Each structure stands twice: as structure tokens, then as C-alpha cells.
């Protein structure tokens, strides 16, 4: 397979057996997403066990729910009419044509006159007229059907609720116990939210900030200072922003994330029609292609695999789309901002290694890595050839599955750089079937087996030790 871009697939009822999870991985999935807005800890634990027992190396991405705000129950077939007045109560109740109930008393203090409340993925819009201690009154600017437990968005309001709910904290503890590889944090607002998560998260777990609030877009630089990457979460972001602004926001997020040398993911409705259809629409193919060409390390499938009719077929189509897009000549990041990185040597070593490989038309760059950072920096400079990342650490190997153009390979620890070169040489001859005399670029650290010690580039001639 020549695909560089990685594929994340959400696990749900459509694939909740060992055989079906194995089928996803066989179809080309690199990372499995566990959506903690749904499912039990028991189900998630099964998926983790199945993935770890599989012959396919993959990362587990845990996506916590965050402070998702929803309405209470609604009357059957409730239709809210445009230009009607509506009262909104922040307590339990059954919503009707005169009143909407949201069971969260703390929200009322954040809302101001003139602001909007959006319901049902933005399909219903209410403009606030006035407030009291018990309720707020508004006018329905856009009407529609309000069902039970619909999501509520506050695009004009800065919500002061804590990022982590009690459920999120328990879910993170579950993730720690099961040594998940990557945590996606929902409804991030600023860098303090990420720092709060890190206080209870395993230090070896990567943290991805989901950019789905307007305020997160405004604070993107600060969020990137403390996170390992971002996810363009276009679902909720499409409620926070006018839809026509989403493509430009996506470009902005991916560009800045890549310039900072961080992991970049694009998500939501990428091949949504394949929830039931046997092939994607032309618009979806174009959208996925653009996400790859704009610099996504990985693209994510949500309902398409979690509850869709053809999960394996969706993955196969996405794999073909990504592979074709990967062939295109795209704009490559010319530099990685290094202001927040104390040791800048690994970045410049990676940049030099990519330049040498490109200029000499060398097909393989080999990296020996403890944490995966060396492979990540190599990936960000988007070499023409392939990146092979050797590590003795299982979690590092799994995490590198989310990096564009990186193939993780498990090795035993070598005590000297000469032994490392011999290991690489044997692997190239046996697995890659390279011929003696061919050249590769090797990136490593001296002394070996020490994190953040990358300081060596070698143009190695295969078969010559």
C-alpha cells in the first residue's frame, strides 16, 4: 500500500464484534476511535482487547464527551414556529410549543440579551430578548422540529462550565487503566482546558484538542502550545460558525497545526452518504481529497463505520481516495515553529534528513525513536519517500499509526548505534527487499535509547556495515 494519510474509524454497533473489528483493520484502518458519548466501559474494553490481540498494529483513540448540553424530553412531534415567542427554563421539564427545558441551572448566568441559542445542530435558532432569575425569553428566528435530548449550542456566549464532567473524569480514569494511546478532548476553549486534562491523564498519552468552538479557533495558538495536535471537528464547529466559513477555518487549523509540528486530523461527515449508500458522492470524494492535500495526518470516519451498513467498504473507498490524493504535489511546510520547544535539534535534524533524501531521490528514511517525536517531525516535512520508524516501546509504536507516511516497526533495543545500523540493514534486505548498494537515510540519537537525543543523520549504503 502506498497510502500515506492515516484512517481513523469509529467503532459502534455495526462493528462491535472481534471479527468485525478485525475486518476494519484488514480493510486499512490505522486507528480505532472509541466514542465515549455512547457505549459502556465493558464494550470499550472489549474493543481495546480485540485491537491489542490483533496482528494489525493500531492506535486506540478515546474521544470523551465533554460538557455536551442537551434539552430535556419534548412532546411528540413538537414543531416550533418561526417568529413565535418561547420561554427557556434551565431545569427539568418537558418541552412544548411555549417552553424549552434545559436541565442546567448554571448556564443562565452566562447568557446575555441579543445572543442566540441554537438547537438540533443549528436547525432551530432562538434570539434572546430578556432574562430573569428563573428563565429567559426569546424569539424563534428559525423554526423546526425539536425532539428529545437535542444538542444546544451557544455561538455568541462564553460558557463558564467546567470542561470535564464527572463522567469525563471517570472515562479518563478508564482510559488510564487500559493504557489508551490518544485522548481527544471535546469542547476545548483554551490552553487551561488541556492543562486540566493532563493533570489526570497518563503522561505517555497523546492529547488531541477538538476544535469545535469559535473561542477555540480564536485561542488556537495557545491550545497548540500544550496539546499534541488538533482535530477539525466540523460537526459542532458548523453550528458555531456560518457554514460558508467552515472550509476556511479547516484550512487555518490544519495550516497552523502543521506549522507547529503537531498532529492534524479532519473529521465529520467525510463519506456520510455511505452510511447507507454503496459509494460516496463526488462532493465527498472532493472534500476528502482536499482534507488530505491541506495537510491532514489522518481523516476520520464517524457514523459511516459506527452505525453504517457497509463499514469495510467505506474504509476501502477512503483508502483509495487518500492514496490518490497522496500522489499529488502539495504545498509542504517550509519550517516548523520551534518557540515552545526547548530542544530544537531534533527538528533541524529531521528537516535536513528529508532534504537529503529528497535531493538524492532516496526512497526510505529510517528513524530510531523512543517517544515517536523524531518520526513526527520527519512526517511534518512531508518527504517524497517513505518513513520507517523503529521503536522497542509498544505504546510509541501504536501512537505513530496516526502520523502521515510513518510505518512503525517493532525492534529489540540495541546498545550501540552500530548495532542499530545493523538492525536497519537486515530489515531492509529481508523485508523491503532492497538490493546491496542502494542507499537510505537513517536518523538516530547518540547515545541510543534516550528520549529527545536525536542528533545524527547517516546516508547508509545497504549491505555495507
C-alpha positions as CSV (number, residue, x, y, z in Angstrom):
1,X,0.0,0.0,0.0
2,X,1.3,3.4,-1.0
3,X,-1.1,5.4,1.1
4,X,0.5,8.0,3.5
5,X,-2.6,9.5,5.1
6,X,-3.9,7.5,8.0
7,X,-7.6,6.5,8.6
8,X,-9.4,6.6,11.9
9,X,-12.6,4.6,12.1
10,X,-15.2,4.9,14.9
11,X,-16.4,1.7,16.5
12,X,-20.1,1.3,17.2
13,X,-22.9,-1.2,16.9
14,X,-22.2,-2.0,13.2
15,X,-18.7,-3.4,14.1
16,X,-19.0,-4.5,17.7
17,X,-17.5,-8.0,17.4
18,X,-14.0,-9.2,17.3
19,X,-14.4,-10.4,13.7
20,X,-15.8,-7.0,12.5
21,X,-13.1,-5.0,14.3
22,X,-10.5,-7.3,12.6
23,X,-12.3,-6.6,9.3
24,X,-11.9,-2.9,9.8
25,X,-8.2,-3.2,10.4
26,X,-7.8,-5.5,7.5
27,X,-9.6,-3.0,5.2
28,X,-7.0,-0.4,6.0
29,X,-7.9,1.3,9.3
30,X,-4.9,2.6,11.3
31,X,-6.6,3.9,14.4
32,X,-9.8,2.9,16.2
33,X,-11.9,5.7,17.8
34,X,-14.0,4.9,20.9
35,X,-16.8,7.5,21.2
36,X,-17.5,7.8,24.9
37,X,-20.7,9.7,24.2
38,X,-22.0,6.2,23.5
39,X,-21.3,2.7,24.7
40,X,-20.4,1.1,28.0
41,X,-16.9,0.7,29.6
42,X,-17.4,-3.0,29.1
43,X,-17.9,-2.6,25.3
44,X,-15.0,-0.3,25.0
45,X,-12.7,-2.6,27.0
46,X,-13.6,-5.4,24.6
47,X,-12.6,-3.4,21.6
48,X,-9.3,-2.4,23.2
49,X,-8.6,-6.1,23.9
50,X,-9.5,-7.2,20.4
51,X,-7.3,-4.5,18.9
52,X,-4.3,-5.4,21.1
53,X,-4.7,-9.1,20.3
54,X,-4.9,-8.4,16.5
55,X,-2.0,-9.0,14.1
56,X,-2.6,-5.4,12.9
57,X,-0.8,-2.7,14.9
58,X,-3.3,0.2,15.6
59,X,-3.8,3.1,18.0
60,X,-6.8,3.5,20.3
61,X,-8.2,7.0,20.3
62,X,-10.5,7.7,23.2
63,X,-13.0,10.6,22.5
64,X,-14.5,11.9,25.7
65,X,-18.0,13.6,25.6
66,X,-17.2,16.8,27.3
67,X,-19.9,19.2,28.6
68,X,-22.4,18.5,25.9
69,X,-25.6,20.5,26.6
70,X,-28.9,19.0,25.7
71,X,-32.6,19.7,26.0
72,X,-34.8,17.6,28.2
73,X,-37.7,15.5,26.8
74,X,-40.0,17.0,24.3
75,X,-43.7,16.5,23.4
76,X,-44.2,14.2,20.5
77,X,-44.0,15.8,17.0
78,X,-43.1,19.2,18.6
79,X,-42.9,21.9,15.9
80,X,-41.5,25.3,16.9
81,X,-42.9,28.1,14.7
82,X,-40.8,30.9,13.3
83,X,-41.4,34.4,14.9
84,X,-43.1,32.8,18.0
85,X,-42.0,33.8,21.5
86,X,-40.5,31.0,23.6
87,X,-39.5,30.7,27.3
88,X,-36.4,28.7,28.1
89,X,-36.1,27.2,31.6
90,X,-32.8,25.8,33.0
91,X,-34.4,22.9,34.9
92,X,-36.1,19.6,34.2
93,X,-39.4,19.6,32.2
94,X,-41.0,18.5,29.0
95,X,-40.5,21.0,26.2
96,X,-43.6,22.2,24.3
97,X,-44.5,25.0,21.8
98,X,-44.3,27.6,24.6
99,X,-41.3,26.4,26.6
100,X,-38.0,24.7,26.2
101,X,-36.3,22.9,29.2
102,X,-32.5,22.5,29.6
103,X,-31.5,20.8,32.8
104,X,-28.5,23.0,33.8
105,X,-29.2,26.0,36.2
106,X,-25.6,27.2,35.9
107,X,-26.0,28.3,32.3
108,X,-28.4,31.1,32.8
109,X,-25.7,33.4,34.4
110,X,-23.6,33.3,31.2
111,X,-26.3,34.3,28.7
112,X,-27.0,37.9,27.6
113,X,-29.7,39.7,25.8
114,X,-29.3,39.6,22.0
115,X,-27.4,36.4,21.9
116,X,-28.5,33.3,20.1
117,X,-29.3,29.7,21.2
118,X,-29.1,27.0,18.6
119,X,-30.9,23.7,18.9
120,X,-30.8,20.5,16.8
121,X,-27.5,21.0,15.1
122,X,-28.3,24.6,14.4
123,X,-31.6,23.9,12.6
124,X,-33.6,25.9,15.2
125,X,-32.4,29.4,16.2
126,X,-33.7,31.4,19.2
127,X,-32.7,35.1,19.8
128,X,-32.7,36.1,23.4
129,X,-35.0,39.1,24.3
130,X,-34.8,39.3,28.1
131,X,-33.7,37.4,31.2
132,X,-34.9,36.8,34.7
133,X,-33.7,34.5,37.5
134,X,-36.0,31.7,36.5
135,X,-36.0,31.8,32.7
136,X,-35.0,33.6,29.6
137,X,-37.4,34.7,26.9
138,X,-36.6,34.7,23.2
139,X,-38.0,34.8,19.6
140,X,-37.7,31.8,17.3
141,X,-35.9,33.1,14.3
142,X,-35.7,29.7,12.6
143,X,-38.3,27.1,13.5
144,X,-38.4,23.3,13.1
145,X,-38.9,20.1,14.9
146,X,-37.5,19.8,18.4
147,X,-37.0,16.2,19.5
148,X,-36.0,15.0,23.0
149,X,-32.4,15.3,24.1
150,X,-31.3,17.7,21.3
151,X,-27.9,19.4,21.4
152,X,-27.8,23.1,22.4
153,X,-25.1,25.5,21.1
154,X,-24.2,29.0,22.3
155,X,-22.3,30.6,19.4
156,X,-22.4,34.1,21.0
157,X,-21.8,33.1,24.6
158,X,-18.7,32.3,26.6
159,X,-19.8,29.4,28.8
160,X,-18.2,29.1,32.2
161,X,-19.0,25.4,32.8
162,X,-16.0,23.2,33.7
163,X,-14.6,21.3,30.7
164,X,-14.7,17.9,32.4
165,X,-17.9,16.4,33.7
166,X,-17.9,13.7,36.4
167,X,-18.5,11.2,33.5
168,X,-15.4,12.5,31.6
169,X,-13.2,12.1,34.7
170,X,-14.3,8.5,35.2
171,X,-13.9,7.9,31.4
172,X,-10.3,9.3,31.5
173,X,-9.5,7.0,34.5
174,X,-10.8,4.1,32.5
175,X,-8.5,5.2,29.6
176,X,-5.6,5.3,32.0
177,X,-6.3,1.8,33.3
178,X,-6.5,0.5,29.8
179,X,-3.4,2.5,28.6
180,X,-5.2,4.2,25.6
181,X,-2.9,5.8,23.2
182,X,-4.6,9.1,22.2
183,X,-7.2,11.2,24.0
184,X,-9.5,13.5,22.0
185,X,-10.9,16.3,24.2
186,X,-14.3,17.8,23.3
187,X,-15.3,21.4,23.5
188,X,-11.9,22.8,24.3
189,X,-11.9,26.5,24.9
190,X,-8.3,27.4,25.8
191,X,-4.9,26.0,26.9
192,X,-6.1,25.8,30.5
193,X,-8.6,23.1,29.5
194,X,-5.9,20.9,28.1
195,X,-3.7,21.5,31.2
196,X,-6.7,20.4,33.4
197,X,-6.9,17.2,31.4
198,X,-3.2,16.5,31.7
199,X,-3.4,16.6,35.5
200,X,-5.4,13.3,35.5
201,X,-4.1,11.7,32.2
202,X,-1.2,9.4,31.9
203,X,1.9,11.3,30.8
204,X,2.6,9.0,27.9
205,X,-0.9,9.5,26.3
206,X,-1.2,12.0,23.4
207,X,-3.8,14.8,23.7
208,X,-5.7,16.0,20.7
209,X,-7.8,19.2,21.1
210,X,-11.1,19.0,19.2
211,X,-11.6,22.4,17.6
212,X,-15.4,22.8,17.6
213,X,-16.0,26.1,19.3
214,X,-15.4,29.6,17.9
215,X,-13.5,30.5,21.1
216,X,-11.1,27.6,20.4
217,X,-10.5,28.9,17.0
218,X,-9.6,32.3,18.5
219,X,-7.2,30.6,21.0
220,X,-5.7,28.1,18.6
221,X,-2.1,29.1,19.1
222,X,-2.3,28.8,22.9
223,X,-4.1,25.4,22.6
224,X,-1.3,24.1,20.3
225,X,1.3,25.2,22.9
226,X,0.0,22.5,25.3
227,X,-1.6,19.8,23.1
228,X,-0.2,17.2,20.8
229,X,-2.4,18.1,17.9
230,X,-5.9,19.2,16.8
231,X,-9.0,17.7,15.2
232,X,-11.1,19.8,12.9
233,X,-14.4,18.7,14.4
234,X,-16.7,20.1,11.7
235,X,-20.0,19.0,13.2
236,X,-20.2,21.3,16.2
237,X,-17.9,23.9,14.5
238,X,-20.5,24.1,11.8
239,X,-23.0,25.1,14.4
240,X,-20.7,27.7,16.0
241,X,-19.8,29.3,12.6
242,X,-21.7,30.1,9.5
243,X,-21.4,27.1,7.2
244,X,-19.6,29.0,4.5
245,X,-16.8,29.8,6.9
246,X,-16.0,26.1,7.7
247,X,-13.7,25.4,4.7
248,X,-11.5,28.4,5.5
249,X,-11.5,27.5,9.2
250,X,-10.4,24.0,8.3
251,X,-7.5,25.4,6.2
252,X,-6.5,27.7,9.1
253,X,-6.5,24.9,11.7
254,X,-4.6,22.5,9.5
255,X,-2.0,25.1,8.4
256,X,-1.2,26.3,11.9
257,X,-1.2,22.8,13.4
258,X,1.3,21.6,10.8
259,X,3.5,24.7,11.1
260,X,3.7,23.9,14.8
261,X,4.8,20.3,14.1
262,X,1.7,18.8,15.7
263,X,-0.8,16.0,14.7
264,X,-3.6,17.1,12.4
265,X,-6.9,15.3,12.0
266,X,-10.0,16.2,9.9
267,X,-13.4,14.7,10.9
268,X,-17.1,14.7,10.5
269,X,-19.3,13.6,7.5
270,X,-16.4,12.8,5.3
271,X,-18.3,10.0,3.5
272,X,-21.6,10.4,5.2
273,X,-23.7,9.2,2.3
274,X,-22.1,5.8,2.7
275,X,-24.0,5.3,5.9
276,X,-26.4,3.6,3.6
277,X,-25.0,4.0,0.0
278,X,-22.5,1.7,-1.7
279,X,-20.4,4.6,-3.0
280,X,-19.6,8.1,-1.9
281,X,-20.8,11.3,-3.7
282,X,-18.5,13.2,-5.9
283,X,-18.6,16.1,-3.5
284,X,-17.5,13.8,-0.6
285,X,-14.6,12.5,-2.6
286,X,-13.5,16.1,-3.4
287,X,-13.9,17.0,0.3
288,X,-11.7,14.1,1.5
289,X,-9.1,14.8,-1.2
290,X,-8.9,18.5,-0.1
291,X,-8.5,17.5,3.5
292,X,-5.5,15.3,2.6
293,X,-4.0,18.0,0.3
294,X,-4.4,20.6,3.0
295,X,-2.2,18.6,5.3
296,X,-4.3,16.2,7.4
297,X,-2.2,13.4,9.0
298,X,-5.4,11.4,9.4
299,X,-9.0,11.5,8.3
300,X,-11.8,10.2,10.5
301,X,-14.9,8.2,9.8
302,X,-17.7,8.5,12.3
303,X,-21.3,7.2,11.8
304,X,-20.1,5.7,8.5
305,X,-18.4,2.9,10.3
306,X,-20.0,3.0,13.8
307,X,-23.6,2.5,12.6
308,X,-23.3,2.3,8.8
309,X,-24.4,-0.5,6.5
310,X,-21.0,-1.1,4.8
311,X,-18.2,-0.2,7.3
312,X,-15.5,-2.1,5.4
313,X,-16.5,-0.7,2.1
314,X,-16.3,2.8,3.4
315,X,-12.8,2.2,4.6
316,X,-11.8,0.8,1.3
317,X,-13.1,3.8,-0.6
318,X,-11.5,6.2,1.9
319,X,-8.2,4.4,1.4
320,X,-8.4,4.8,-2.4
321,X,-9.2,8.5,-2.1
322,X,-6.3,9.1,0.3
323,X,-3.8,7.1,-1.8
324,X,-4.7,9.1,-4.9
325,X,-4.6,12.4,-3.0
326,X,-1.2,11.5,-1.5
327,X,0.3,11.3,-5.0
328,X,-0.4,15.0,-5.7
329,X,2.3,17.6,-5.2
330,X,1.1,19.7,-2.3
331,X,2.5,22.7,-0.5
332,X,4.9,21.4,2.1
333,X,5.6,23.2,5.4
334,X,8.8,25.1,4.9
335,X,9.5,25.3,8.6
336,X,8.2,24.2,12.0
337,X,7.8,26.9,14.6
338,X,10.1,26.0,17.5
339,X,9.4,28.7,20.0
340,X,7.8,26.4,22.6
341,X,10.3,23.5,22.1
342,X,13.3,23.7,24.3
343,X,15.4,21.2,22.3
344,X,15.3,22.3,18.7
345,X,18.0,19.9,17.4
346,X,15.6,17.0,16.5
347,X,13.5,19.3,14.3
348,X,16.5,20.6,12.3
349,X,17.9,17.0,12.1
350,X,14.6,15.9,10.7
351,X,14.4,18.8,8.2
352,X,18.0,18.0,7.0
353,X,17.2,14.3,6.7
354,X,14.2,15.0,4.5
355,X,16.2,17.4,2.3
356,X,19.0,14.9,1.8
357,X,16.5,12.1,1.0
358,X,14.6,14.3,-1.5
359,X,17.7,15.7,-3.2
360,X,19.3,12.3,-3.6
361,X,16.0,10.6,-4.6
362,X,16.3,8.2,-1.7
363,X,13.2,6.1,-1.1
364,X,13.5,5.3,2.6
365,X,14.1,7.4,5.7
366,X,14.6,5.2,8.8
367,X,14.2,6.7,12.3
368,X,15.0,5.1,15.7
369,X,12.7,6.7,18.3
370,X,11.7,6.3,21.9
371,X,8.8,8.7,22.0
372,X,7.8,9.0,18.4
373,X,8.8,12.7,18.2
374,X,11.5,12.1,15.6
375,X,9.1,10.3,13.3
376,X,6.5,13.1,13.8
377,X,9.0,15.8,12.8
378,X,10.0,13.8,9.7
379,X,6.4,13.3,8.8
380,X,5.7,17.1,9.1
381,X,8.3,17.9,6.5
382,X,6.4,15.6,4.1
383,X,9.3,13.7,2.4
384,X,8.8,12.2,-1.1
385,X,9.9,8.7,0.2
386,X,8.7,6.5,3.0
387,X,9.4,6.9,6.7
388,X,10.1,3.7,8.7
389,X,10.1,4.3,12.4
390,X,11.8,1.7,14.7
391,X,11.0,1.5,18.4
392,X,11.1,-1.0,21.2
393,X,8.2,0.7,23.0
394,X,4.7,-0.7,22.2
395,X,2.8,2.4,23.0
396,X,5.1,4.6,20.9
397,X,4.6,2.1,18.0
398,X,0.8,2.3,18.4
399,X,0.8,6.1,18.6
400,X,2.8,6.5,15.4
401,X,0.0,5.0,13.4
402,X,-1.7,8.4,13.4
403,X,1.3,10.1,11.7
404,X,1.2,10.6,7.9
405,X,3.6,8.4,5.9
406,X,5.0,6.7,9.0
407,X,5.3,2.8,9.2
408,X,6.1,1.7,12.8
409,X,8.3,-1.4,13.2
410,X,9.0,-3.1,16.5
411,X,12.6,-3.9,17.3
412,X,14.6,-5.0,20.3
413,X,16.8,-2.4,22.0
414,X,20.3,-2.1,20.6
415,X,23.1,-0.9,22.9
416,X,25.2,0.9,20.2
417,X,24.5,2.9,17.1
418,X,26.5,0.3,15.1
419,X,24.1,-2.4,16.3
420,X,21.2,-0.1,15.3
421,X,22.5,0.3,11.8
422,X,23.0,-3.5,11.5
423,X,19.3,-4.0,12.6
424,X,18.1,-1.5,10.0
425,X,20.3,-3.1,7.3
426,X,19.0,-6.6,8.0
427,X,15.4,-5.3,7.9
428,X,15.9,-3.5,4.6
429,X,17.3,-6.6,3.0
430,X,14.8,-9.1,4.3
431,X,11.6,-7.1,4.4
432,X,11.9,-4.3,1.9
433,X,13.9,-6.5,-0.5
434,X,16.4,-3.7,-1.2
435,X,19.5,-4.6,-3.1
436,X,23.0,-4.2,-1.8
437,X,24.4,-0.9,-2.8
438,X,21.0,1.0,-2.5
439,X,21.0,4.0,-0.2
440,X,18.8,5.0,2.7
441,X,18.8,7.9,5.2
442,X,19.0,6.9,8.9
443,X,18.1,9.3,11.7
444,X,19.0,8.3,15.3
445,X,20.5,9.5,18.5
446,X,23.7,9.0,20.3
447,X,23.8,7.6,22.9
448,X,20.9,5.3,21.8
449,X,17.7,4.6,23.8
450,X,17.4,8.1,25.3
451,X,14.3,10.2,24.6
452,X,14.9,13.5,22.8
453,X,18.5,12.7,21.9
454,X,18.1,12.7,18.1
455,X,21.3,14.2,16.8
456,X,22.6,12.0,13.9
457,X,21.9,11.6,10.2
458,X,23.6,8.9,8.1
459,X,23.3,8.1,4.4
460,X,23.6,4.4,4.7
461,X,24.6,2.0,1.8
462,X,22.6,-1.2,2.2
463,X,24.7,-4.3,2.7
464,X,27.8,-2.3,3.8
465,X,28.3,-2.4,7.6
